[in-house]
Amino acid sequence: MSLRDRLGSREWHDTWDVVVIGGGATGLGTAVEAASRGLRTLLLERGDFAQGTSSRSTKLVHGGVRYLEQMNLALVTDALRERGAMLRNAPHLVHKLDFVVPIYSYAAMPYYGIGLKMYDWLSGRFSLGPSKWLSAAETAERLPTVRREGLKGGVLYRDGQFDDARYATALARTFEDLGGVALNYVEVTGLIQRGGKIEGITAVELESSERFDVSASVVINATGVFAEEIFQMDPAKQEVSLALSQGSHLVLTKDFLPGTSALMIPKTEDGRVLFAIPWHEHLVVGTTDEPVRQNSREPRATLEERSFLARHVAQYLGREVTAHDVLSVWAGLRPLLRRGNAATSKLSRDHQVLRSPSGLITITGGKWTTYRKMGEDTISFAVRAAGLRAAPSHTRDAVYGSDLPAVQALAAEYSELAGSLHPLLPYRKSEIVWAARHEHARTTEDVLARRTRALFLNAAAAIDAAPEVSRLLARELGRDEEWRRRDLNKFLNVAAGYKFAG
Ligand SMILES: Cc1cc2nc3c(=O)[nH]c(=O)nc-3n(C[C@H](O)[C@H](O)[C@H](O)COP(=O)(O)OP(=O)(O)OC[C@H]3O[C@@H](n4cnc5c(N)ncnc54)[C@H](O)[C@@H]3O)c2cc1C
């Protein structure tokens, strides 16, 4: 399928105001900001949207209780304000969640209680409700399986939760509604420069191997942990380095922690916080913070991380985790700006916008919750640096629509698509067709990992459902049997890594 076929009716310009490299939270947020300010914007992603770190987060829309301990109040306040904007702008994609911190020592109670009161206070008018003390009985009522021995009480606070990859898909659609062009499976391979200034990019469309050049007033590097690959293409090399830190998660059946509250473990063996969070009727446990040297597109939880997570579940929920209990395992890499020799868990999640002498703008660091602010800061910076004419920012008050009625209409239209995909997965076949037609799904992995979250919820069930997904997808995309088999095998290889013993 050629680039022209994929563009369909979308408008293509010879010269763009802005080209964004990278279709994760940061790139999509930046692209939405640019398009909403009237800039002609192209976004290129070499894999699928949110295939990198942005589909592998802990799914929290939060100020970050742990950054309170680092006394990074500006980061927490900014993130709490953004949490408020996400809840208001996309109420079908983000919701409030109760978190309970169980406390086993009277001496620790004031520390956590006051810390969370400070979190309330920093939320200001964006507060999701006040935190409160719980007795031991109330704590156990909210966390029915929590270890009771020595339990003195708890603290309840509220934060936000979301589905990261679904949010990214909504951003891509919002961007296109604003007139932008977003292409997945297109890799930026070089920066075009004249007289020491960057004036565009070279790229390859990976499905057709078609190469093309694009001119742009501004090129923005939003490639997360891969930012240094783009620095290498820049003639004016930058002396900026990233520290990579891996975070892993286990997904367990919900009976490990029934109810609707999440558990927050305030101090793990390595002095961090850890969550056990209800998500899509499953329980997500995470995350770790392991410095890694090697970058990877498909990072894997190490054996140490797997046993660290399982150990804390056993310690707090009083039940050993067996391989049979773990439905999926996933890991992501954090792009953190390196400062001195600080350990990665101490490095700030603050974002930073950088400009190289040749004009390449890079946005790095930050967190999912602050994606919109990162986009706003980047585009405001780019507008000033390149002298672009742009409207003021208004993404803080944007609204992202819901496609649910349209997906249901599709199922009603074709009875074959009304059926469930798999008894253990909450998806219908119509969602596959919808993902291919309207959400840029190009592979079985796109559908099972990010348009639906099947692979993240239950790897074995996703593997069972894969042949049917690849059949429907091949039909939608007009692909032959050879493509279908190759695509299916590729998915099965990736999916094997999401099994606990994989
Ligand atoms: C384990 C973990 C848990 C987290 N939990 C939370 C949380 O609960 N809440 C929260 O707010 N934040 C959380 N974060 C942080 C958040 O997930 C990240 O800050 C965010 O997803 C980073 O997004 P990004 O777009 O910068 O990077 P990415 O999502 O990695 O996107 C970069 C993209 O660039 C693409 N790319 C690279 N090179 C090229 C090229 N040459 N051409 C085209 N495309 C290219 C890649 O394919 C990739 O898709 C977590 C992070 C981790 C690691």
Ligand as a Chemical Component Dictionary entry (heavy atoms), coordinates in Angstrom:
data_LIG
# 
_chem_comp.id                   LIG 
_chem_comp.type                 NON-POLYMER 
_chem_comp.pdbx_formal_charge   0 
_chem_comp.three_letter_code    LIG 
# 
loop_
_chem_comp_atom.comp_id 
_chem_comp_atom.atom_id 
_chem_comp_atom.alt_atom_id 
_chem_comp_atom.type_symbol 
_chem_comp_atom.charge 
_chem_comp_atom.model_Cartn_x 
_chem_comp_atom.model_Cartn_y 
_chem_comp_atom.model_Cartn_z 
_chem_comp_atom.pdbx_ordinal 
LIG C1  C1  C 0 6.856  2.087  33.661 1  
LIG C2  C2  C 0 6.343  3.481  33.478 2  
LIG C3  C3  C 0 5.194  3.872  34.145 3  
LIG C4  C4  C 0 4.696  5.176  33.962 4  
LIG N1  N1  N 0 3.533  5.515  34.570 5  
LIG C5  C5  C 0 3.016  6.748  34.384 6  
LIG C6  C6  C 0 1.772  7.067  34.961 7  
LIG O1  O1  O 0 1.125  6.247  35.607 8  
LIG N2  N2  N 0 1.307  8.318  34.763 9  
LIG C7  C7  C 0 2.003  9.258  34.054 10 
LIG O2  O2  O 0 1.533  10.390 33.963 11 
LIG N3  N3  N 0 3.186  8.962  33.454 12 
LIG C8  C8  C 0 3.692  7.722  33.601 13 
LIG N4  N4  N 0 4.871  7.382  32.992 14 
LIG C9  C9  C 0 5.539  8.358  32.123 15 
LIG C10 C10 C 0 4.927  8.378  30.718 16 
LIG O3  O3  O 0 4.491  7.109  30.329 17 
LIG C11 C11 C 0 5.976  8.911  29.734 18 
LIG O4  O4  O 0 6.482  10.123 30.208 19 
LIG C12 C12 C 0 5.386  9.132  28.348 20 
LIG O5  O5  O 0 4.648  8.018  27.907 21 
LIG C13 C13 C 0 6.521  9.423  27.364 22 
LIG O6  O6  O 0 5.941  9.641  26.108 23 
LIG P1  P1  P 0 6.822  10.027 24.849 24 
LIG O7  O7  O 0 5.890  10.379 23.765 25 
LIG O8  O8  O 0 7.825  11.063 25.250 26 
LIG O9  O9  O 0 7.649  8.723  24.492 27 
LIG P2  P2  P 0 7.169  7.410  23.705 28 
LIG O10 O10 O 0 5.825  6.974  24.106 29 
LIG O11 O11 O 0 8.264  6.385  23.830 30 
LIG O12 O12 O 0 7.068  7.897  22.193 31 
LIG C14 C14 C 0 8.187  8.141  21.379 32 
LIG C15 C15 C 0 7.839  7.632  20.003 33 
LIG O13 O13 O 0 8.816  8.067  19.046 34 
LIG C16 C16 C 0 8.856  7.089  18.030 35 
LIG N5  N5  N 0 10.088 7.252  17.241 36 
LIG C17 C17 C 0 11.366 7.079  17.645 37 
LIG N6  N6  N 0 12.225 7.323  16.633 38 
LIG C18 C18 C 0 11.480 7.648  15.553 39 
LIG C19 C19 C 0 11.785 7.999  14.202 40 
LIG N7  N7  N 0 13.055 8.041  13.762 41 
LIG N8  N8  N 0 10.771 8.291  13.345 42 
LIG C20 C20 C 0 9.464  8.247  13.772 43 
LIG N9  N9  N 0 9.140  7.906  15.052 44 
LIG C21 C21 C 0 10.112 7.628  15.928 45 
LIG C22 C22 C 0 8.817  5.785  18.807 46 
LIG O14 O14 O 0 8.419  4.699  17.991 47 
LIG C23 C23 C 0 7.829  6.104  19.924 48 
LIG O15 O15 O 0 6.506  5.664  19.635 49 
LIG C24 C24 C 0 5.388  6.093  33.139 50 
LIG C25 C25 C 0 6.550  5.697  32.480 51 
LIG C26 C26 C 0 7.017  4.393  32.632 52 
LIG C27 C27 C 0 8.233  3.960  31.913 53 
# 
loop_
_chem_comp_bond.comp_id 
_chem_comp_bond.atom_id_1 
_chem_comp_bond.atom_id_2 
_chem_comp_bond.value_order 
_chem_comp_bond.pdbx_ordinal 
LIG C1  C2  SING 1  
LIG C2  C3  SING 2  
LIG C2  C26 DOUB 3  
LIG C3  C4  DOUB 4  
LIG C4  N1  SING 5  
LIG C4  C24 SING 6  
LIG N1  C5  DOUB 7  
LIG C5  C6  SING 8  
LIG C5  C8  SING 9  
LIG C6  O1  DOUB 10 
LIG C6  N2  SING 11 
LIG N2  C7  SING 12 
LIG C7  O2  DOUB 13 
LIG C7  N3  SING 14 
LIG N3  C8  DOUB 15 
LIG C8  N4  SING 16 
LIG N4  C9  SING 17 
LIG N4  C24 SING 18 
LIG C9  C10 SING 19 
LIG C10 O3  SING 20 
LIG C10 C11 SING 21 
LIG C11 O4  SING 22 
LIG C11 C12 SING 23 
LIG C12 O5  SING 24 
LIG C12 C13 SING 25 
LIG C13 O6  SING 26 
LIG O6  P1  SING 27 
LIG P1  O7  DOUB 28 
LIG P1  O8  SING 29 
LIG P1  O9  SING 30 
LIG O9  P2  SING 31 
LIG P2  O10 DOUB 32 
LIG P2  O11 SING 33 
LIG P2  O12 SING 34 
LIG O12 C14 SING 35 
LIG C14 C15 SING 36 
LIG C15 O13 SING 37 
LIG C15 C23 SING 38 
LIG O13 C16 SING 39 
LIG C16 N5  SING 40 
LIG C16 C22 SING 41 
LIG N5  C17 SING 42 
LIG N5  C21 SING 43 
LIG C17 N6  DOUB 44 
LIG N6  C18 SING 45 
LIG C18 C19 SING 46 
LIG C18 C21 DOUB 47 
LIG C19 N7  SING 48 
LIG C19 N8  DOUB 49 
LIG N8  C20 SING 50 
LIG C20 N9  DOUB 51 
LIG N9  C21 SING 52 
LIG C22 O14 SING 53 
LIG C22 C23 SING 54 
LIG C23 O15 SING 55 
LIG C24 C25 DOUB 56 
LIG C25 C26 SING 57 
LIG C26 C27 SING 58 
# 
